[in-house]
Amino acid sequence: MSLLVKKIQKLKEEKNAVILAHYYVNDEIQEIADYIGDSYYLSKIATEVPQETIVLCGVTFMGESAKLLNPQKTVLIPDAAAHCPMADMAGIDKIDAVKNEHPDVAVVCYINSTAELKAHSDVCVTSANALKIVKALPNKNIYFIPDENLGRFVASQLPGKNFIFNDGFCHVHADISKEDVLNAKELNPNAKILVHPECTPDVVKLGDYVGSTSGIIQYATESSCNEFIICTEIGVLYQLKQKNPHKHFYTANSRQCCSDMKKISLENVYDVLKNNTNIVVLKEDIKNKASFPLKRMLELGE
């Protein structure tokens, strides 16, 4: 154990803090985290931990979500510049226009979004619970923001609803092409293809399994197969290998890396704990409106 890790652990105890980490952050961060998971798990566990300070090792929207669900707690983001580009890929004007055209529409907001977008939405979802929650909504018309690919994946399984799509996307998942996957399959013909639904529809169609990051880990762990082509961000390989040391995992291409997730380091985790910096602060009007769709997600997702 390095001296820096020991210092982090000491500060964590002194500050009554808990470290939550997403599967996409660097291995060294996952090693020190108290809880590791996808967006849904992290949002849920944030409401259950007793600690007064949450260090959210992920991109900024994750810190905002933790703060919305825990307004009395201190939420720290190790790097305030770690921002998900997709989180901004929807417009308030477009939401208003869709609502005017479809008065009964439900604005379904992927958790990978800013607090401002959540404040204009009816319910939040993650890739793990989107199908379940949208299916449970009474509304026929669904405006799914900001990720078009996840929206189309959900829509393909709910033909009774009318979906309106937004043109947002995750650059990492959108950059995994059908050709990439087919080439990887040719090199590893016995491998199962595991796909995140943020990938484009032509890639999703190739998947032996399509699901959230946690779902991909569970599938690979429970499968009798020993080889897998992983179509999501490379950070997930750490947990896949931890749980399945004798299995083999391949990426579809060499670009499956989110540079923003990789901004989280041991050094900036230590810094925010020591100096109480990068505290997540939300405007009161945004906080009140944006917390509702998140809480509704947790209720419908149970």
Number of C-alpha atoms within 10 A of each C-alpha: 5 6 8 13 18 12 13 21 19 12 15 20 11 11 16 12 22 22 23 24 27 25 25 29 27 22 16 13 23 22 14 17 17 11 17 23 19 19 25 20 16 21 26 17 14 23 14 10 13 12 16 14 22 27 24 29 32 29 28 27 23 26 27 26 28 27 27 27 20 19 17 10 18 18 28 28 28 29 24 18 14 20 19 22 16 19 24 18 20 20 15 13 9 11 18 12 11 19 16 11 9 14 9 14 20 22 24 25 29 26 28 28 25 25 28 19 25 27 21 19 24 19 26 29 27 21 24 20 18 23 20 14 21 23 16 11 15 11 14 15 20 22 22 30 34 28 26 23 26 28 27 20 22 20 21 14 11 14 9 11 17 14 20 17 18 20 13 20 22 22 16 18 23 16 15 23 17 18 13 17 22 16 14 20 18 11 11 15 13 13 20 21 26 27 28 26 28 27 28 23 17 11 25 23 14 16 19 13 18 22 21 23 25 21 18 21 20 14 16 24 16 9 11 9 14 15 19 23 24 28 30 27 21 20 20 22 20 18 19 21 15 9 14 17 9 10 15 15 18 19 21 21 18 10 13 20 18 20 14 19 24 19 20 25 18 16 12 17 22 19 16 18 25 15 8 16 16 19 19 20 15 16 9 9 10 16 21 13 19 27 24 18 22 28 17 15 25 18 10 17 18 8
